[in-house]
Structure formats: C-alpha cells, structure tokens
Amino acid sequence: MILQHDTPEDFVIATGEQHTVRDITQRAFAAVGIGFRFEGKGIDEKGIDVRTGNVLVEVNEMWYRTTDVDNLWGDPT
C-alpha cells in the first residue's frame, strides 16, 4: 500500500519487537559465518572479526546519539 500511495508521506513500518543495531549486526555476521565481537563502549565501540582481529564495524561520530532514549519501537497496530 505504501508503494501505491499517490503522494509522498511519512510511514512507520514496525513489528512491535525491539532490536538493537548491535543485535542486527551480530545476526548478519553470524548468517555469513563470521565470528564477531564488540569491544569498547560508546563512541569508541568497535566490531571485531574474532578470526582475523580486523575491525569490521565502527561508530560514525556523525550519527552517534549520546542522549538517546533507551526504548524505541513502533506499534504495528
């Protein structure tokens, strides 16, 4: 229905479940067989490949929200 809408509008697409970016990142790497761990905290947190030690994910300072709320999720009803 969103794609068939005649005029642009804002839409909320939600499942009613809460997932963090960390959760999604870990699941994505697991799905392709990459062992992965997070190190550090906040702006200094990095996602590391456990086999190679390479940094695969870093926090982008431009998108880091220091005063974000703890719980955000959409109501699909």
PyMOL Python script that loads the backbone (N, CA, C, O; Angstrom):
from pymol import cmd

cmd.read_pdbstr("""\
ATOM      1  N   MET A   1       0.811  -1.195   0.000  1.00  0.00           N
ATOM      2  CA  MET A   1       0.000   0.000   0.000  1.00  0.00           C
ATOM      3  C   MET A   1       0.855   1.260   0.000  1.00  0.00           C
ATOM      4  O   MET A   1       0.475   2.274  -0.585  1.00  0.00           O
ATOM      5  N   ILE A   2       2.013   1.193   0.660  1.00  0.00           N
ATOM      6  CA  ILE A   2       2.897   2.354   0.679  1.00  0.00           C
ATOM      7  C   ILE A   2       3.360   2.689  -0.735  1.00  0.00           C
ATOM      8  O   ILE A   2       3.380   3.857  -1.122  1.00  0.00           O
ATOM      9  N   LEU A   3       3.727   1.677  -1.501  1.00  0.00           N
ATOM     10  CA  LEU A   3       4.214   1.900  -2.859  1.00  0.00           C
ATOM     11  C   LEU A   3       3.119   2.381  -3.804  1.00  0.00           C
ATOM     12  O   LEU A   3       3.413   2.995  -4.830  1.00  0.00           O
ATOM     13  N   GLN A   4       1.880   2.111  -3.473  1.00  0.00           N
ATOM     14  CA  GLN A   4       0.772   2.513  -4.329  1.00  0.00           C
ATOM     15  C   GLN A   4       0.194   3.871  -3.935  1.00  0.00           C
ATOM     16  O   GLN A   4      -0.764   4.337  -4.553  1.00  0.00           O
ATOM     17  N   HIS A   5       0.759   4.500  -2.929  1.00  0.00           N
ATOM     18  CA  HIS A   5       0.273   5.789  -2.450  1.00  0.00           C
ATOM     19  C   HIS A   5       0.567   6.875  -3.483  1.00  0.00           C
ATOM     20  O   HIS A   5       1.669   6.921  -4.029  1.00  0.00           O
ATOM     21  N   ASP A   6      -0.401   7.744  -3.755  1.00  0.00           N
ATOM     22  CA  ASP A   6      -0.256   8.765  -4.793  1.00  0.00           C
ATOM     23  C   ASP A   6       0.668   9.911  -4.409  1.00  0.00           C
ATOM     24  O   ASP A   6       1.330  10.484  -5.275  1.00  0.00           O
ATOM     25  N   THR A   7       0.725  10.256  -3.128  1.00  0.00           N
ATOM     26  CA  THR A   7       1.565  11.366  -2.681  1.00  0.00           C
ATOM     27  C   THR A   7       2.529  10.888  -1.610  1.00  0.00           C
ATOM     28  O   THR A   7       2.208   9.980  -0.843  1.00  0.00           O
ATOM     29  N   PRO A   8       3.719  11.499  -1.553  1.00  0.00           N
ATOM     30  CA  PRO A   8       4.696  11.098  -0.532  1.00  0.00           C
ATOM     31  C   PRO A   8       4.194  11.440   0.874  1.00  0.00           C
ATOM     32  O   PRO A   8       3.624  12.507   1.102  1.00  0.00           O
ATOM     33  N   GLU A   9       4.413  10.538   1.785  1.00  0.00           N
ATOM     34  CA  GLU A   9       4.075  10.751   3.188  1.00  0.00           C
ATOM     35  C   GLU A   9       5.073  10.006   4.048  1.00  0.00           C
ATOM     36  O   GLU A   9       5.879   9.226   3.542  1.00  0.00           O
ATOM     37  N   ASP A  10       5.019  10.246   5.352  1.00  0.00           N
ATOM     38  CA  ASP A  10       5.846   9.501   6.290  1.00  0.00           C
ATOM     39  C   ASP A  10       5.060   8.281   6.756  1.00  0.00           C
ATOM     40  O   ASP A  10       3.879   8.388   7.085  1.00  0.00           O
ATOM     41  N   PHE A  11       5.714   7.124   6.785  1.00  0.00           N
ATOM     42  CA  PHE A  11       5.081   5.894   7.218  1.00  0.00           C
ATOM     43  C   PHE A  11       5.952   5.225   8.268  1.00  0.00           C
ATOM     44  O   PHE A  11       7.178   5.314   8.215  1.00  0.00           O
ATOM     45  N   VAL A  12       5.320   4.558   9.217  1.00  0.00           N
ATOM     46  CA  VAL A  12       6.033   3.767  10.212  1.00  0.00           C
ATOM     47  C   VAL A  12       5.852   2.299   9.844  1.00  0.00           C
ATOM     48  O   VAL A  12       4.730   1.808   9.716  1.00  0.00           O
ATOM     49  N   ILE A  13       6.966   1.615   9.679  1.00  0.00           N
ATOM     50  CA  ILE A  13       6.939   0.175   9.439  1.00  0.00           C
ATOM     51  C   ILE A  13       7.473  -0.462  10.710  1.00  0.00           C
ATOM     52  O   ILE A  13       8.623  -0.237  11.087  1.00  0.00           O
ATOM     53  N   ALA A  14       6.644  -1.256  11.371  1.00  0.00           N
ATOM     54  CA  ALA A  14       7.021  -1.767  12.688  1.00  0.00           C
ATOM     55  C   ALA A  14       6.568  -3.205  12.880  1.00  0.00           C
ATOM     56  O   ALA A  14       5.615  -3.668  12.252  1.00  0.00           O
ATOM     57  N   THR A  15       7.276  -3.898  13.762  1.00  0.00           N
ATOM     58  CA  THR A  15       6.937  -5.272  14.099  1.00  0.00           C
ATOM     59  C   THR A  15       6.406  -5.407  15.517  1.00  0.00           C
ATOM     60  O   THR A  15       5.810  -6.426  15.865  1.00  0.00           O
ATOM     61  N   GLY A  16       6.619  -4.385  16.334  1.00  0.00           N
ATOM     62  CA  GLY A  16       6.258  -4.482  17.738  1.00  0.00           C
ATOM     63  C   GLY A  16       7.347  -5.148  18.559  1.00  0.00           C
ATOM     64  O   GLY A  16       7.179  -5.345  19.762  1.00  0.00           O
ATOM     65  N   GLU A  17       8.466  -5.500  17.927  1.00  0.00           N
ATOM     66  CA  GLU A  17       9.611  -6.097  18.614  1.00  0.00           C
ATOM     67  C   GLU A  17      10.752  -5.086  18.634  1.00  0.00           C
ATOM     68  O   GLU A  17      10.893  -4.277  17.717  1.00  0.00           O
ATOM     69  N   GLN A  18      11.552  -5.138  19.671  1.00  0.00           N
ATOM     70  CA  GLN A  18      12.671  -4.218  19.788  1.00  0.00           C
ATOM     71  C   GLN A  18      13.976  -4.953  19.523  1.00  0.00           C
ATOM     72  O   GLN A  18      14.231  -6.003  20.113  1.00  0.00           O
ATOM     73  N   HIS A  19      14.810  -4.400  18.631  1.00  0.00           N
ATOM     74  CA  HIS A  19      16.124  -4.949  18.328  1.00  0.00           C
ATOM     75  C   HIS A  19      17.122  -3.811  18.239  1.00  0.00           C
ATOM     76  O   HIS A  19      16.812  -2.745  17.707  1.00  0.00           O
ATOM     77  N   THR A  20      18.311  -4.034  18.757  1.00  0.00           N
ATOM     78  CA  THR A  20      19.354  -3.015  18.681  1.00  0.00           C
ATOM     79  C   THR A  20      20.154  -3.179  17.391  1.00  0.00           C
ATOM     80  O   THR A  20      20.106  -4.227  16.747  1.00  0.00           O
ATOM     81  N   VAL A  21      20.876  -2.146  17.030  1.00  0.00           N
ATOM     82  CA  VAL A  21      21.780  -2.242  15.887  1.00  0.00           C
ATOM     83  C   VAL A  21      22.814  -3.327  16.169  1.00  0.00           C
ATOM     84  O   VAL A  21      23.230  -4.041  15.256  1.00  0.00           O
ATOM     85  N   ARG A  22      23.229  -3.452  17.418  1.00  0.00           N
ATOM     86  CA  ARG A  22      24.178  -4.498  17.808  1.00  0.00           C
ATOM     87  C   ARG A  22      23.605  -5.887  17.523  1.00  0.00           C
ATOM     88  O   ARG A  22      24.304  -6.741  16.978  1.00  0.00           O
ATOM     89  N   ASP A  23      22.341  -6.120  17.885  1.00  0.00           N
ATOM     90  CA  ASP A  23      21.684  -7.408  17.614  1.00  0.00           C
ATOM     91  C   ASP A  23      21.671  -7.721  16.124  1.00  0.00           C
ATOM     92  O   ASP A  23      22.039  -8.820  15.709  1.00  0.00           O
ATOM     93  N   ILE A  24      21.252  -6.765  15.335  1.00  0.00           N
ATOM     94  CA  ILE A  24      21.145  -6.966  13.891  1.00  0.00           C
ATOM     95  C   ILE A  24      22.517  -7.219  13.279  1.00  0.00           C
ATOM     96  O   ILE A  24      22.662  -8.073  12.405  1.00  0.00           O
ATOM     97  N   THR A  25      23.520  -6.482  13.735  1.00  0.00           N
ATOM     98  CA  THR A  25      24.882  -6.649  13.228  1.00  0.00           C
ATOM     99  C   THR A  25      25.407  -8.043  13.547  1.00  0.00           C
ATOM    100  O   THR A  25      25.979  -8.702  12.679  1.00  0.00           O
ATOM    101  N   GLN A  26      25.218  -8.496  14.778  1.00  0.00           N
ATOM    102  CA  GLN A  26      25.685  -9.829  15.158  1.00  0.00           C
ATOM    103  C   GLN A  26      24.982 -10.921  14.348  1.00  0.00           C
ATOM    104  O   GLN A  26      25.621 -11.888  13.933  1.00  0.00           O
ATOM    105  N   ARG A  27      23.694 -10.777  14.123  1.00  0.00           N
ATOM    106  CA  ARG A  27      22.958 -11.762  13.337  1.00  0.00           C
ATOM    107  C   ARG A  27      23.418 -11.774  11.878  1.00  0.00           C
ATOM    108  O   ARG A  27      23.516 -12.836  11.264  1.00  0.00           O
ATOM    109  N   ALA A  28      23.698 -10.602  11.331  1.00  0.00           N
ATOM    110  CA  ALA A  28      24.146 -10.523   9.938  1.00  0.00           C
ATOM    111  C   ALA A  28      25.492 -11.210   9.760  1.00  0.00           C
ATOM    112  O   ALA A  28      25.667 -11.971   8.808  1.00  0.00           O
ATOM    113  N   PHE A  29      26.447 -10.963  10.651  1.00  0.00           N
ATOM    114  CA  PHE A  29      27.748 -11.611  10.544  1.00  0.00           C
ATOM    115  C   PHE A  29      27.642 -13.110  10.798  1.00  0.00           C
ATOM    116  O   PHE A  29      28.319 -13.894  10.133  1.00  0.00           O
ATOM    117  N   ALA A  30      26.803 -13.522  11.750  1.00  0.00           N
ATOM    118  CA  ALA A  30      26.608 -14.948  12.011  1.00  0.00           C
ATOM    119  C   ALA A  30      26.018 -15.645  10.787  1.00  0.00           C
ATOM    120  O   ALA A  30      26.371 -16.787  10.490  1.00  0.00           O
ATOM    121  N   ALA A  31      25.129 -14.965  10.086  1.00  0.00           N
ATOM    122  CA  ALA A  31      24.482 -15.557   8.907  1.00  0.00           C
ATOM    123  C   ALA A  31      25.476 -15.872   7.797  1.00  0.00           C
ATOM    124  O   ALA A  31      25.236 -16.770   6.989  1.00  0.00           O
ATOM    125  N   VAL A  32      26.588 -15.144   7.748  1.00  0.00           N
ATOM    126  CA  VAL A  32      27.600 -15.403   6.719  1.00  0.00           C
ATOM    127  C   VAL A  32      28.834 -16.094   7.294  1.00  0.00           C
ATOM    128  O   VAL A  32      29.875 -16.177   6.641  1.00  0.00           O
ATOM    129  N   GLY A  33      28.700 -16.597   8.543  1.00  0.00           N
ATOM    130  CA  GLY A  33      29.749 -17.412   9.132  1.00  0.00           C
ATOM    131  C   GLY A  33      30.938 -16.666   9.683  1.00  0.00           C
ATOM    132  O   GLY A  33      32.023 -17.238   9.789  1.00  0.00           O
ATOM    133  N   ILE A  34      30.769 -15.403  10.039  1.00  0.00           N
ATOM    134  CA  ILE A  34      31.878 -14.623  10.594  1.00  0.00           C
ATOM    135  C   ILE A  34      31.697 -14.497  12.099  1.00  0.00           C
ATOM    136  O   ILE A  34      30.692 -13.967  12.573  1.00  0.00           O
ATOM    137  N   GLY A  35      32.695 -14.998  12.855  1.00  0.00           N
ATOM    138  CA  GLY A  35      32.705 -14.807  14.301  1.00  0.00           C
ATOM    139  C   GLY A  35      32.963 -13.344  14.591  1.00  0.00           C
ATOM    140  O   GLY A  35      33.844 -12.736  13.984  1.00  0.00           O
ATOM    141  N   PHE A  36      32.205 -12.774  15.513  1.00  0.00           N
ATOM    142  CA  PHE A  36      32.190 -11.329  15.671  1.00  0.00           C
ATOM    143  C   PHE A  36      32.004 -10.975  17.131  1.00  0.00           C
ATOM    144  O   PHE A  36      31.225 -11.623  17.831  1.00  0.00           O
ATOM    145  N   ARG A  37      32.706  -9.958  17.600  1.00  0.00           N
ATOM    146  CA  ARG A  37      32.524  -9.484  18.971  1.00  0.00           C
ATOM    147  C   ARG A  37      32.651  -7.963  18.997  1.00  0.00           C
ATOM    148  O   ARG A  37      33.282  -7.365  18.125  1.00  0.00           O
ATOM    149  N   PHE A  38      32.049  -7.356  19.998  1.00  0.00           N
ATOM    150  CA  PHE A  38      32.164  -5.915  20.192  1.00  0.00           C
ATOM    151  C   PHE A  38      33.174  -5.637  21.288  1.00  0.00           C
ATOM    152  O   PHE A  38      33.246  -6.369  22.275  1.00  0.00           O
ATOM    153  N   GLU A  39      33.960  -4.572  21.114  1.00  0.00           N
ATOM    154  CA  GLU A  39      34.907  -4.105  22.118  1.00  0.00           C
ATOM    155  C   GLU A  39      34.721  -2.612  22.297  1.00  0.00           C
ATOM    156  O   GLU A  39      34.375  -1.901  21.354  1.00  0.00           O
ATOM    157  N   GLY A  40      34.954  -2.143  23.511  1.00  0.00           N
ATOM    158  CA  GLY A  40      34.838  -0.720  23.789  1.00  0.00           C
ATOM    159  C   GLY A  40      33.411  -0.338  24.132  1.00  0.00           C
ATOM    160  O   GLY A  40      32.515  -1.181  24.188  1.00  0.00           O
ATOM    161  N   LYS A  41      33.223   0.958  24.361  1.00  0.00           N
ATOM    162  CA  LYS A  41      31.904   1.465  24.732  1.00  0.00           C
ATOM    163  C   LYS A  41      31.661   2.797  24.056  1.00  0.00           C
ATOM    164  O   LYS A  41      32.595   3.533  23.736  1.00  0.00           O
ATOM    165  N   GLY A  42      30.395   3.090  23.845  1.00  0.00           N
ATOM    166  CA  GLY A  42      30.009   4.382  23.302  1.00  0.00           C
ATOM    167  C   GLY A  42      30.641   4.656  21.954  1.00  0.00           C
ATOM    168  O   GLY A  42      30.666   3.788  21.081  1.00  0.00           O
ATOM    169  N   ILE A  43      31.146   5.855  21.787  1.00  0.00           N
ATOM    170  CA  ILE A  43      31.727   6.294  20.520  1.00  0.00           C
ATOM    171  C   ILE A  43      32.951   5.470  20.140  1.00  0.00           C
ATOM    172  O   ILE A  43      33.307   5.403  18.963  1.00  0.00           O
ATOM    173  N   ASP A  44      33.606   4.838  21.126  1.00  0.00           N
ATOM    174  CA  ASP A  44      34.815   4.054  20.874  1.00  0.00           C
ATOM    175  C   ASP A  44      34.536   2.570  20.635  1.00  0.00           C
ATOM    176  O   ASP A  44      35.473   1.783  20.500  1.00  0.00           O
ATOM    177  N   GLU A  45      33.265   2.176  20.580  1.00  0.00           N
ATOM    178  CA  GLU A  45      32.929   0.770  20.377  1.00  0.00           C
ATOM    179  C   GLU A  45      33.240   0.341  18.943  1.00  0.00           C
ATOM    180  O   GLU A  45      32.986   1.077  17.989  1.00  0.00           O
ATOM    181  N   LYS A  46      33.798  -0.871  18.815  1.00  0.00           N
ATOM    182  CA  LYS A  46      34.154  -1.415  17.505  1.00  0.00           C
ATOM    183  C   LYS A  46      33.709  -2.865  17.425  1.00  0.00           C
ATOM    184  O   LYS A  46      33.678  -3.573  18.432  1.00  0.00           O
ATOM    185  N   GLY A  47      33.367  -3.297  16.228  1.00  0.00           N
ATOM    186  CA  GLY A  47      33.026  -4.690  15.980  1.00  0.00           C
ATOM    187  C   GLY A  47      34.226  -5.381  15.353  1.00  0.00           C
ATOM    188  O   GLY A  47      34.728  -4.934  14.322  1.00  0.00           O
ATOM    189  N   ILE A  48      34.688  -6.461  15.960  1.00  0.00           N
ATOM    190  CA  ILE A  48      35.924  -7.126  15.579  1.00  0.00           C
ATOM    191  C   ILE A  48      35.639  -8.531  15.049  1.00  0.00           C
ATOM    192  O   ILE A  48      34.832  -9.268  15.617  1.00  0.00           O
ATOM    193  N   ASP A  49      36.310  -8.893  13.953  1.00  0.00           N
ATOM    194  CA  ASP A  49      36.292 -10.258  13.428  1.00  0.00           C
ATOM    195  C   ASP A  49      37.150 -11.095  14.369  1.00  0.00           C
ATOM    196  O   ASP A  49      38.341 -10.819  14.513  1.00  0.00           O
ATOM    197  N   VAL A  50      36.572 -12.119  15.018  1.00  0.00           N
ATOM    198  CA  VAL A  50      37.334 -12.886  16.006  1.00  0.00           C
ATOM    199  C   VAL A  50      38.448 -13.706  15.380  1.00  0.00           C
ATOM    200  O   VAL A  50      39.428 -14.012  16.059  1.00  0.00           O
ATOM    201  N   ARG A  51      38.334 -14.072  14.117  1.00  0.00           N
ATOM    202  CA  ARG A  51      39.369 -14.872  13.461  1.00  0.00           C
ATOM    203  C   ARG A  51      40.571 -14.010  13.059  1.00  0.00           C
ATOM    204  O   ARG A  51      41.715 -14.396  13.300  1.00  0.00           O
ATOM    205  N   THR A  52      40.324 -12.865  12.457  1.00  0.00           N
ATOM    206  CA  THR A  52      41.414 -12.045  11.919  1.00  0.00           C
ATOM    207  C   THR A  52      41.811 -10.883  12.813  1.00  0.00           C
ATOM    208  O   THR A  52      42.920 -10.362  12.690  1.00  0.00           O
ATOM    209  N   GLY A  53      40.924 -10.466  13.714  1.00  0.00           N
ATOM    210  CA  GLY A  53      41.187  -9.292  14.536  1.00  0.00           C
ATOM    211  C   GLY A  53      40.910  -7.980  13.808  1.00  0.00           C
ATOM    212  O   GLY A  53      41.125  -6.905  14.367  1.00  0.00           O
ATOM    213  N   ASN A  54      40.432  -8.062  12.556  1.00  0.00           N
ATOM    214  CA  ASN A  54      40.127  -6.854  11.790  1.00  0.00           C
ATOM    215  C   ASN A  54      38.893  -6.157  12.338  1.00  0.00           C
ATOM    216  O   ASN A  54      37.936  -6.801  12.768  1.00  0.00           O
ATOM    217  N   VAL A  55      38.933  -4.833  12.316  1.00  0.00           N
ATOM    218  CA  VAL A  55      37.765  -4.036  12.690  1.00  0.00           C
ATOM    219  C   VAL A  55      36.806  -4.040  11.504  1.00  0.00           C
ATOM    220  O   VAL A  55      37.162  -3.611  10.407  1.00  0.00           O
ATOM    221  N   LEU A  56      35.587  -4.529  11.733  1.00  0.00           N
ATOM    222  CA  LEU A  56      34.585  -4.601  10.676  1.00  0.00           C
ATOM    223  C   LEU A  56      33.507  -3.528  10.815  1.00  0.00           C
ATOM    224  O   LEU A  56      32.881  -3.132   9.832  1.00  0.00           O
ATOM    225  N   VAL A  57      33.296  -3.061  12.050  1.00  0.00           N
ATOM    226  CA  VAL A  57      32.267  -2.061  12.311  1.00  0.00           C
ATOM    227  C   VAL A  57      32.818  -1.024  13.274  1.00  0.00           C
ATOM    228  O   VAL A  57      33.444  -1.366  14.278  1.00  0.00           O
ATOM    229  N   GLU A  58      32.581   0.246  12.962  1.00  0.00           N
ATOM    230  CA  GLU A  58      32.959   1.340  13.848  1.00  0.00           C
ATOM    231  C   GLU A  58      31.800   2.311  13.973  1.00  0.00           C
ATOM    232  O   GLU A  58      30.954   2.397  13.083  1.00  0.00           O
ATOM    233  N   VAL A  59      31.760   3.034  15.067  1.00  0.00           N
ATOM    234  CA  VAL A  59      30.733   4.046  15.277  1.00  0.00           C
ATOM    235  C   VAL A  59      31.109   5.289  14.474  1.00  0.00           C
ATOM    236  O   VAL A  59      32.242   5.765  14.532  1.00  0.00           O
ATOM    237  N   ASN A  60      30.142   5.799  13.728  1.00  0.00           N
ATOM    238  CA  ASN A  60      30.349   7.041  12.993  1.00  0.00           C
ATOM    239  C   ASN A  60      29.918   8.189  13.903  1.00  0.00           C
ATOM    240  O   ASN A  60      28.751   8.277  14.285  1.00  0.00           O
ATOM    241  N   GLU A  61      30.847   9.058  14.243  1.00  0.00           N
ATOM    242  CA  GLU A  61      30.577  10.148  15.176  1.00  0.00           C
ATOM    243  C   GLU A  61      29.408  11.023  14.712  1.00  0.00           C
ATOM    244  O   GLU A  61      28.672  11.572  15.532  1.00  0.00           O
ATOM    245  N   MET A  62      29.246  11.147  13.401  1.00  0.00           N
ATOM    246  CA  MET A  62      28.174  11.986  12.869  1.00  0.00           C
ATOM    247  C   MET A  62      26.785  11.442  13.246  1.00  0.00           C
ATOM    248  O   MET A  62      25.844  12.218  13.408  1.00  0.00           O
ATOM    249  N   TRP A  63      26.655  10.124  13.386  1.00  0.00           N
ATOM    250  CA  TRP A  63      25.360   9.516  13.661  1.00  0.00           C
ATOM    251  C   TRP A  63      25.201   9.074  15.113  1.00  0.00           C
ATOM    252  O   TRP A  63      24.146   8.557  15.481  1.00  0.00           O
ATOM    253  N   TYR A  64      26.218   9.265  15.940  1.00  0.00           N
ATOM    254  CA  TYR A  64      26.169   8.815  17.332  1.00  0.00           C
ATOM    255  C   TYR A  64      25.279   9.747  18.144  1.00  0.00           C
ATOM    256  O   TYR A  64      25.459  10.965  18.129  1.00  0.00           O
ATOM    257  N   ARG A  65      24.312   9.160  18.857  1.00  0.00           N
ATOM    258  CA  ARG A  65      23.386   9.950  19.673  1.00  0.00           C
ATOM    259  C   ARG A  65      23.680   9.694  21.145  1.00  0.00           C
ATOM    260  O   ARG A  65      23.373   8.622  21.666  1.00  0.00           O
ATOM    261  N   THR A  66      24.266  10.665  21.803  1.00  0.00           N
ATOM    262  CA  THR A  66      24.670  10.496  23.205  1.00  0.00           C
ATOM    263  C   THR A  66      23.484  10.565  24.154  1.00  0.00           C
ATOM    264  O   THR A  66      23.557  10.023  25.257  1.00  0.00           O
ATOM    265  N   THR A  67      22.409  11.207  23.767  1.00  0.00           N
ATOM    266  CA  THR A  67      21.269  11.380  24.672  1.00  0.00           C
ATOM    267  C   THR A  67      20.028  10.690  24.127  1.00  0.00           C
ATOM    268  O   THR A  67      18.927  11.238  24.190  1.00  0.00           O
ATOM    269  N   ASP A  68      20.204   9.500  23.599  1.00  0.00           N
ATOM    270  CA  ASP A  68      19.091   8.749  23.037  1.00  0.00           C
ATOM    271  C   ASP A  68      18.264   8.097  24.148  1.00  0.00           C
ATOM    272  O   ASP A  68      18.780   7.818  25.230  1.00  0.00           O
ATOM    273  N   VAL A  69      17.008   7.863  23.881  1.00  0.00           N
ATOM    274  CA  VAL A  69      16.160   7.158  24.843  1.00  0.00           C
ATOM    275  C   VAL A  69      16.492   5.673  24.814  1.00  0.00           C
ATOM    276  O   VAL A  69      17.047   5.175  23.834  1.00  0.00           O
ATOM    277  N   ASP A  70      16.154   4.968  25.884  1.00  0.00           N
ATOM    278  CA  ASP A  70      16.502   3.548  25.992  1.00  0.00           C
ATOM    279  C   ASP A  70      15.620   2.642  25.137  1.00  0.00           C
ATOM    280  O   ASP A  70      16.098   1.649  24.588  1.00  0.00           O
ATOM    281  N   ASN A  71      14.350   2.975  25.023  1.00  0.00           N
ATOM    282  CA  ASN A  71      13.431   2.073  24.336  1.00  0.00           C
ATOM    283  C   ASN A  71      12.693   2.784  23.207  1.00  0.00           C
ATOM    284  O   ASN A  71      11.942   3.734  23.432  1.00  0.00           O
ATOM    285  N   LEU A  72      12.922   2.306  21.999  1.00  0.00           N
ATOM    286  CA  LEU A  72      12.218   2.806  20.827  1.00  0.00           C
ATOM    287  C   LEU A  72      11.709   1.624  20.027  1.00  0.00           C
ATOM    288  O   LEU A  72      12.506   0.784  19.609  1.00  0.00           O
ATOM    289  N   TRP A  73      10.420   1.530  19.803  1.00  0.00           N
ATOM    290  CA  TRP A  73       9.878   0.538  18.878  1.00  0.00           C
ATOM    291  C   TRP A  73       8.499   0.988  18.446  1.00  0.00           C
ATOM    292  O   TRP A  73       7.788   1.678  19.177  1.00  0.00           O
ATOM    293  N   GLY A  74       8.141   0.583  17.249  1.00  0.00           N
ATOM    294  CA  GLY A  74       6.875   1.007  16.670  1.00  0.00           C
ATOM    295  C   GLY A  74       5.734   0.073  17.026  1.00  0.00           C
ATOM    296  O   GLY A  74       5.940  -1.115  17.275  1.00  0.00           O
ATOM    297  N   ASP A  75       4.545   0.614  17.045  1.00  0.00           N
ATOM    298  CA  ASP A  75       3.332  -0.170  17.283  1.00  0.00           C
ATOM    299  C   ASP A  75       2.707  -0.522  15.946  1.00  0.00           C
ATOM    300  O   ASP A  75       2.202   0.367  15.261  1.00  0.00           O
ATOM    301  N   PRO A  76       2.723  -1.789  15.549  1.00  0.00           N
ATOM    302  CA  PRO A  76       2.229  -2.171  14.230  1.00  0.00           C
ATOM    303  C   PRO A  76       0.710  -2.123  14.074  1.00  0.00           C
ATOM    304  O   PRO A  76       0.195  -2.304  12.971  1.00  0.00           O
ATOM    305  N   THR A  77      -0.015  -1.878  15.182  1.00  0.00           N
ATOM    306  CA  THR A  77      -1.469  -1.845  15.074  1.00  0.00           C
ATOM    307  C   THR A  77      -1.911  -0.566  14.419  1.00  0.00           C
ATOM    308  O   THR A  77      -3.109  -0.349  14.236  1.00  0.00           O
TER     309      THR A  77
END
""", "prot")
cmd.dss("prot")
cmd.show_as("cartoon", "prot")
cmd.util.cbc("prot")
cmd.orient("prot")
